[in-house]
């Protein structure tokens, strides 16, 4: 059938739309670069290598969790429990490192550094197990993610308090502290881990079959199911990834602070989600990526640091971050409306 | 079929003259003129993308035209927003209804304008007024029924009542029949006649030419954003309208060719005793009752029946999208367990579901990604998608199926309905299926694209694919099928060979009523 003569006008408008689309997509990056530029001029101390790596280290814990949160949000889900998972994984890891609470007893000193591995595995294991449990409740039983992880937010914080009767676990071996406090060359270890996770997350999402599936499930769950995808397993998997990231962040933060605190990671879940959303990943799923999340996380970090350097009350930080979240989502919507 | 038109002289009820509308990069409307006289039903036809919707959005105040004028009863008006258009008596009923499913009929009709005293809604008054409006339409809907519980046709009546409640002088209906059964269409056309008899003007947008001849006094045809013709129904023929729409002859819309299979070849797909009880709204309902059917390689079997007769449910059960209580599915005579779409796909079965956008496409992904979604496994090495091979596969199907898209990277949301449907079919062809089930393959797509989809199904049959076509459109079922199965109330009510099949014969089986005898 020859319908070639029929024009398809709706398609021609693409080029014009791209400009608005482009601006909104790069708004966080442009804002970040501007902020860095302005701060570099206002305050030479900001530019110092030490300060910049400091900023990066501060946001690396939230950043790692934000990488996991990107997977969750791409499927139109949400994970509110990561801050509490971080604390619980951190304190279980700390016990493994110290050999307390009946966990691998007897290693007050840690000559070979083998206990670091125990702690690492314990923290990761806690994250994975919780992720699997929550993912199962969400994916298999169909309980809304918001509810399950809101429950987790309370429950794992409670578990953290129970674990050591409300006492922090502190003072670790040097080998243990290396992971939070040490550096590889000039780069702090948590920053290296964060960058590694961003890279892996980006490659997985953009170049693997699994990544494609995540976008398909988030874009249209029913179409994905009717295309033969195992949507249940995919939903479970993103919460496992999120749990894993939170567990690892718990291990690193414990090492960084040389202490597993009960209040560790409190409120981190919202900052992680903020980084994802500022980075342009849609809360409705199917659109976005880890590079955006990286920019979102760095933006939050630089903003925070700038306010401190400029002697603005740190209490302003959440206000500014809140405003930026709303603004970035608004910009995104504006671009979509124009694209209509 | 047509009522004699005696349009009174004097100013037209509505005159749109020289309307142009430019969108970035495209002229959607180019000096379009349209006129509606009092008491007249004007059919507005044209292929998708011809500008019908844009023109109606201009008329209902959603878009402002770049040039041209709108005259209501001879008075020039400027319509800044939908509210203003409504106040001036222009009401539009969109294809997708604007109803709140959790509210009642009366609440929907008067939403935002509830009769009230000091902020408190006067329920009795509202119910009373709603009933008056519904009575005018001759429909017996309880005003206190919750909209969610109504059928699509009943919801449409609510929309019409709502339009009338604004004292509409002009009612625009955008493809009002696309989701209705034939009986419901008849009822709707009767209501439209009632509206025009009261002097209202109706603009009726449709893809179905039989409806144009059943209801319209005049036809205005748009093509590529321009007027392509304006005919009194007396001088119109389907061929003339189609020629105006596409700008060329289409020939026979459905090609009948000899079936591409041996008449007694074994079934590739066979279904035995498929039964299922319980729908979402009524757990005791019998959805499928002992359904038996078979499809041979190279055969196209049509599955006809009224909406709700179980056609879609059969398709979904075979594909593993919904479960079933009893019955067997056999591939090449061997019983297979199909518990999920994944199982079905592993057996070589594909399903293009009835709702393209909600069930088949990931709208925000590119054409390339949608085409390879189901067959991605064969394009993967060590978990990584081989992008170059993927691109080649997508390119091949875009070419073979003549998908009109500026690039493989275009998001499918930006494609026309016909091209979206081709992407859905491409997705399954990429898997080289043995059985392809297509549910409403041409719903809401224009005539040219319909013919392309139909010839595509024929080509596939010739290549040996067993095809099951579910459709509400009788001409489509009659045109593409080698054999037709008709469903009624969850059962196969009968089978018609190509030579036996007529619209009458199908409707007789589908309704259980012999139309010919009743008419006699």
Interface residues (C-beta under 8 A of the other chain):
Chain A: X1 X2 X3 X5 X6 X7 X8 X9 X10 X11 X12 X13 X14 X15 X16 X17 X207 X208 X209 X210 X212 X213 X215 X216 X219 X220 X222 X223 X224 X225 X226 X227 X228 X229 X230 X286 X287
Chain B: X23 X24 X25 X26 X27 X28 X47 X49 X224 X225 X246 X247 X248 X250 X319 X321 X340 X341 X342 X344 X345 X346 X351 X353 X358 X359 X360 X361 X362 X363 X364 X365 X369 X373 X374 X376 X377 X380 X383 X384 X385 X387 X404 X405 X406 X410 X414 X415 X416 X419 X427 X448 X449 X451 X452 X455
